[in-house]
């Protein structure tokens, strides 16, 4: 039988303790722990949710990995590569790979009677994964592409639609500055909104055959390949694996390929997202320290209140470590009660925000309409265990005060 645990339970469940001087202090400690854990759960859920949402939006436009002609620069007029590549099957057979899709891009101008807008036309083929845009369509639908026939359908952003006063079903004319100048007529099939302004202001989606025709390419010439993987956390490894396969391949004209990971292509966005980790660690550290110091003050009050009991236990031969364990167990019960309420508060707020999006954001500043929540069970478990362990460890040193108490003086203590 664990005697120390038994005594700690009796003390914790003793109704007379509710009238003691330590009770208000314990309530403050419980409230401090509960609020601290709730803030930690919210912080982790919001930051990971924010990173996940922004990453998914960037990936929706640029995929995880791109394979391009080595001579392609940062402009939207790309050097073509051949669609038929020996490395295609090798990449597709990698376990991390979800999909490989061809694409082509070209800069153009959309003009209406009263407005003009520069855009980047992204040509996609029948192998394009539309799942991201299907989730972000606000009007109309995305379109599917046939290998045999060319479609004049186009998908534009909500930003462009509002700027040019366009809606689904409207015909638009795109102009291309080249020699000789060319134009194409498209029919709006759908309108999307991602709130990522640097993409929504530029990109429209068309059949890749239009880009090939405008660039005088044959059906096997494309701007490059986009590679989608199953797990974003493995993007660095997947990029290396793809580069190992593609890096030794040359085009018939002697040119090479280059492999670009999404983190490298949009490094400014992902570096910004990484900085948010620092904010989380600062919050976790501060909340743990607040909870720890609350419990230290509470433990000292409990020891002071139970001085007579400590003296009696020492007088009958109980070792200091055993007495300290009694108070550490009691502190554990108090901490657990605070963690219980902290979980309830944090999880309820997270669930309300997930389902109702009560707290709104300015999309022009945060790229999102509402505060995102990414609630993971292992995050919650880790926060609970981390808070419990860190707080108990902080209490070990203050509990040494018990070893300095004299049995003779403590028994007579009033």
N, C-alpha and C positions, 0 to 999 in steps of 0.2 A: 504493500500500500504506500502511495506517495503522500506522506504526512504533510509536507509543505503545501502541496496542491489542495489537500483537504482543508487545511486551516485557511488558506487563501480564499477558497470557495465560501466557507462559512462567514468570513469577514465581508466578502463582497455581497453576499445575500442577506446579511444581517440588517433587519429593518431599522434597528436602532441607529445604525450608521447614518441613516437619512437625516437624522436630527443633529448630526455632529458638525463641528466647525469645518471639516474637510469637504463636506458635500458640495457647497458652492464652488470650491476650487476644482473638484472633480467634474462638475458640470461644465465649467469653463474649458477644462482640458478636453472633454469629450466633444464639445462644440468646435474647439480649435482643430482637433484631429479630423472631425467630420467635414468641416469646411475645407481644410487643407487637401484631403483626399478628393473631395468633389471637384476642387479647382484643378488638381492634377489630372483627373480623368477627363475633364473638359478640355484641358490644354492639349493633352496627347491626342484626343479624338479630333479636335479642331485642326491642329497642325498636320497630322497625318492625313486627314481628310482634304485639307487644302492642297497639300503636296500631291496627293493622288488625283484630285480633280484637274489641277493645272497640268500635271504630267500627261494624263489621258487626253486632254485637249490638244496639247502640242503633238503628241504621238499620232492623234487622229489626222493631223495635217501632214506630218512628215515621217510617220512610221518610226520604228526603233532603229533601223539601220538603212542606209542608202548606198547603192553601188552605182557609181558614175564614171564617166570618162575622166581620166586623170587631168585632162586639159580643160575641164569645165571650171569656169571661174564663178564668182558670186553673182553674176548677172543672170537674167532669166532667159537668155539665149544660150542654150546648152549645146555642147558637142555630142553627136549621137553615138550610141553603141548598138551592137547587134543583139537582137532578142535571143537568138540561138547561141547559147553559151554552154561550154562543156561543164562549167561549175554548177549549173542550175540544179541538177539532180543531187549533187553532193551537198549543197546547202539545204535543199528541201528535206534531206534525210537526217539532218541534225535534229536531235531530240528537243532542243529548245525552240525550234522554228515552228511557227503557226501558219504563216502564209508568205508567199513571194508574189509580188504584183508589179507589172510594168507600168511606167508612167512617162509622160512627156509634158513639158511646160513651155509656155510662150507668153510674152507680154503683149497686151493689146489695149484698146480703148473702147469703152462702151459709150455710145452717144445717143441721147434722146433729143427731143425738140428743144428742151431748155437747159439740159445738164449734160455734163461730160465726166467720165470717171475712168481713171487708169486701173487696169486689173491685170491679174496673172491667171491665164487659163491653164488649168491642170487637166491634161487629157488622161483618162483612165480607160482600162480595158475590161473585158468580161471577168477577169480574175480579181478585180478590185473588191476589197472588203468594205461594204457599206455600213457595217454595224454602228460605227461611231456617228455617222451623219444621220442614220435612221433615228437615233436617240435625240438628235438635236434639230430635227425638222420641226418648224413651227407652222408651216403652211405648205400644202401640196405634198409631194412625195419625191423620194430619190428615184433615179431611173436605172434601168439595167441595160447593158450593152451586149449586142450580138456580134459574133465574130464575122458574120457574113454581110450585114447591112449597117450603114452609118446612120446614126440618129442625130437630129438637130436639137435635142433636148439639152437644157442647161440647168444647173443648180447654182443659185446665187445666195449671198448672205443677206440677212435682214438689214444690215447697214447699207449695202449697195441698193437694195430694193427701196428703202426709205429715201435715200439720197436722190435716186433717179425717178422716184414715184412709180415704181413698178409693182406688179402683182403676178400671181400664178396665171399662166395662160397668155401673158403678153409676149409679143415678138420684140426682140432687141437686135440691134446691129452692132457687131464688133468690128473695129478697124485695126489694121496691122500695118505698122510703119516699116516697109521693106521695099525692095525693088523687084518687080513693080508693087505698089501698094495694093493691099487686098482687103476684102471685107467678107463677113459671114453673118448670116441671119440665124438666130437661135430662138427657141420657144422655152419660156420659163416653166420648168416642171415642178420645182420646189424651192423653198426658201429656208435656209438654216440660220441658227443663231448659236454661237459658242461663247460670246462675250470676250473672246480673245481678240482685242481690237487690231493687233498687228497682223492677224490672219483674216479676220472678217472683212477688213477694209480692202483686201487684195484678191483673195482666191475665189474663183468660180470653177465649176467642174463640167467638163464636156467629154464627148467621145474622143478617144485618142486619135482616131482616124483624121479628125480635123487638123490637129497639130501636125501630123505627118504630112498631110497634103499641103499645108501652108509652108512647111519647111522644105518641101520637095524631097521628103524622105520616102523610102519604100516601106512596105508593111512590117518589115523586120527591124526597122530603125526606131529607137526609142531614146528618151533622155537617160533612163536608168531603171534600176529595180529598187523597190521598197521591200524590206524584210520585216515582218512582224513576228515577235516572239511571244511565248506564253507567260513569262514572268519577268516584269520590268526590273526586278532586283538583280537579274542575271544578264542585264544588257551589256555590261562591260565584257563579260566572258563570251557572250554570243558575238559581239563585235570582233573580238580577237579571233574566235573560231572562223567566222566568215572571212576575215582578212587573211587568215592562214590559207584558206582555200582559194580566194580570189587573187591574192597578192602576186602569185606566180603566173597569172594568165595575161596574155597580150592580145590586143586586137589584130586583125589581119594587116593593118597599116603600121603596126609596130607600137602603137600607143598602149598605155597601161590603164588599169582601173584603179579607182580609189574607193575606199570603204569609210564611210562617215557614220559614227554613232550619233544618236539624237542628243546626247549630253554635250558632244563636241559641236554639233551644228547650231544648237541653241544654248550655248554655254552660259550666256548672261541670265537666262531664265532659270536654269537648273542651279547655278551658283547662288542666285537669290533665294531659291527654295531651300538650299542647304543651310543658309544663314538662319532659317527659322528653327533649326535644331537647337541652336545656342539659346534661343528664348525659352524653349521647353526645359532644357537642363537648368537654366537659372530659376525658373518657376518651381521645378521639382525640388531643387536644393533648398530654396527659401521655405517652401511649404513643409518640407521634412524637418528643417531646423525649428520652425515655429511649433510644430507638433511635439518635437523632442523637448524643447524648453518648457512648453506647457506641462508635459508629463514630469519633467525634473522637479518643477515647483510643486506639482501635485504629490509626487513621491515624498518629498521632504515634509510636506504637511501631514501625510499619512504616517510617516515615521514618528513625527513629533506627537501625533495624537495617540499612537500605539506604544509610547515609550514604556509604560508599565508592563505591557505584554512582553516587550522585548526583554526587560529585566527578568521577568519570571522565567521565560524560556532559557535565558542564559544561566539563571540560577540552577535549573534542573539539568544543565549540561548540554544544551543545544548549541551546536557549533554556529559560528558567525555566518558561514556560507549557507547553512540551512535556513537561518532567519532571513538572510538576504533573498533567498529563493522565494520565500513566502511573499515578500513585498514585490518581487519581480513578477510572480504569478498574478498577484492582485493588479499590478499595473497592466499586465497582459490582458486581463479581463476588461479593464477600463478602455484600453486601446482598441480591443476588438469591438466594443460597443460603439466607439467613435467611428471605426472603419465601417461597421454595418450601416450607420446613418449616412456616412459619406458616400457609400455605394448607392444607397437609395436616392440621395439627392442628385449625385452626378449622373447616374443612369437615367433617371426620370427626365432630367433636363435634356440629355443627349437624345433620348427617344422622341421627346416632344419636338425638338429641332429637326430631327431626321424626317419625321412624318409631316410636319406642318410648316417648317421653314419660317418660324416666327421672327427670328433675328435676320434682317435683310442687310445686304451689302450693296455698295455702288459698283456696278460691273465695270465702269470705266477705270476704276482704281484697283479693284481686287479681282477682276475677270470672272466673278461669280455673282449670282443674284442673291444668294443667302449663305449664311455661315455653314460650311460643309461639316459633316460628322462622319468619321470613320471609326466605328465602334468594333473593336476586336476583343474577344474574350481573353486572349493571352495578355493583352495590354493591361486589362483590369486586374487579372490575377497577379501579374508582375508588380503593379503599383501597390496592391494590398500587401504582398509579401515583403516588398522593399520597404514600405512604410513601417510595417510591424517590426521587421528585423532591425532597421536603422534606429527606431525609437527605443526598442529594448536595449540595444547596445549602448545608446546614450545614457541609459539609466544605470548601467552596471557600476560606473565610477561613483555617482552620487550615493549608491547603496552602500558604499564602503563606510559611510558615516555610522552604520550599525556596529561595526567592529570597534568603534571608539567609545561606545556607550558602556558605562560601568554598571553591572547588575545591582550593586548596592544603591547607587544613586537613582537608577531608573525605576526600581521598585517603589522608592519613596517619592518619585516625581509626581507633582500635582500640577 
